[in-house]
C-alpha cells in the first residue's frame, strides 16, 4: 500500500509531455511532394545524361578541319550515343586562332501536368 501511495504521488508530479511527430495528413502531404519530385527527377536525369553525351560528341567533333567534317563527326557520335535533341546542322563552328571551336545550344521541354511544362536550356562549347 505504501508503494502505491508513493507511485501515485510521483505520477501526479510529472507533467504530461506533448506528443511530437507528424500527423497522418502531414505524412501523406510529404509523401505526395516526394513522389512528384521523384517523377520530375526521373524525367530530368535522361536530359542531363544526353547533355553530357552532346559535350563529349562536340569535343570529338572539334578535331575536324572543315565545317562539314565537324558536323559529320558530330552526327556519327550522336548516332552512337543516341542523341536526339541536336544534330550536326545545329552546331556553330568557328575558329579562334588556329583552333576549331564548336558551340551548341538547345532546349528540352518536359510536360508536367495540364498547362505546366518544365523547360531546360542547355548550351556549351568545345574545350
C-alpha positions in Angstrom: 0.0 0.0 0.0 2.8 2.4 0.8 4.4 1.6 -2.5 1.2 2.5 -4.4 0.9 5.8 -2.5 4.4 6.9 -3.4 3.9 5.9 -7.1 0.7 7.9 -7.2 2.4 11.0 -5.9 5.3 10.5 -8.4 2.8 10.2 -11.3 0.9 13.3 -10.2 4.1 15.3 -10.0 5.1 14.6 -13.6 3.8 16.9 -16.3 2.3 15.4 -19.4 4.7 15.9 -22.2 3.2 17.0 -25.6 3.4 14.4 -28.3 5.7 15.2 -31.1 5.6 13.9 -34.6 3.8 14.2 -37.9 0.1 13.7 -38.4 -1.2 11.2 -41.0 -2.3 14.0 -43.3 1.1 15.6 -43.0 2.7 12.3 -43.8 0.5 12.0 -46.9 1.4 15.5 -48.0 5.2 14.9 -47.6 4.8 11.6 -49.4 2.9 13.3 -52.3 5.6 16.0 -52.6 8.4 13.4 -52.6 6.5 11.4 -55.3 6.1 14.4 -57.6 9.8 15.4 -57.1 10.8 11.8 -57.9 8.7 11.8 -61.1 10.2 15.1 -62.3 13.8 13.9 -61.4 13.2 10.7 -63.4 12.4 12.8 -66.4 15.2 15.3 -66.0 18.1 12.8 -65.4 18.0 11.5 -69.0 18.3 15.0 -70.4 21.4 15.6 -68.2 22.9 12.3 -69.5 22.2 13.4 -73.0 23.8 16.8 -72.4 27.0 15.0 -71.2 26.9 12.9 -74.4 26.5 16.1 -76.5 29.5 17.6 -74.8 31.5 14.5 -75.5 30.5 14.5 -79.1 31.3 18.2 -79.5 34.8 17.7 -78.1 35.3 14.8 -80.7 33.9 17.0 -83.5 36.4 19.8 -83.0 39.0 17.6 -84.5 37.5 18.2 -87.9 39.2 20.7 -90.3 36.1 21.9 -92.2 32.6 22.7 -91.1 31.1 19.8 -93.0 33.7 17.5 -91.5 33.0 18.7 -87.9 29.2 18.2 -88.4 29.8 14.7 -89.9 32.0 13.7 -86.9 29.3 15.0 -84.5 26.5 13.2 -86.4 28.4 9.9 -86.2 29.0 10.3 -82.4 25.3 11.4 -82.0 24.2 8.2 -83.7 26.3 6.1 -81.4 25.3 7.9 -78.2 21.6 8.2 -79.3 21.5 12.0 -79.2 18.1 13.2 -80.4 17.9 16.8 -79.2 20.5 18.3 -81.5 22.3 17.4 -84.8 25.4 18.5 -86.7 23.5 21.2 -88.6 22.6 22.9 -85.3 26.2 23.4 -84.3 28.0 26.7 -84.6 31.6 26.1 -85.8 34.1 29.0 -85.5 37.9 29.4 -85.4 39.7 31.1 -82.6 43.3 31.5 -83.7 44.2 28.1 -85.1 41.7 26.1 -83.0 38.3 25.0 -84.2 35.6 25.9 -81.6 32.2 24.1 -81.7 29.3 25.7 -79.8 25.8 24.4 -79.3 22.6 25.5 -77.6 19.3 23.7 -77.3 16.3 23.3 -75.1 14.2 20.4 -73.9 10.6 20.6 -72.6 9.1 18.2 -70.2 5.3 18.1 -69.8 4.4 18.1 -66.1 0.6 18.3 -65.9 -2.1 20.3 -67.7 -0.6 23.5 -69.0 2.6 23.2 -66.9 5.9 22.5 -68.7 9.5 22.4 -67.4 11.9 24.0 -69.9 15.6 23.0 -69.7 18.0 25.1 -71.7 21.4 23.6 -72.4 24.4 25.3 -74.0 28.1 24.6 -74.3 31.2 24.7 -76.4 34.2 22.5 -77.1 37.3 22.8 -74.8 
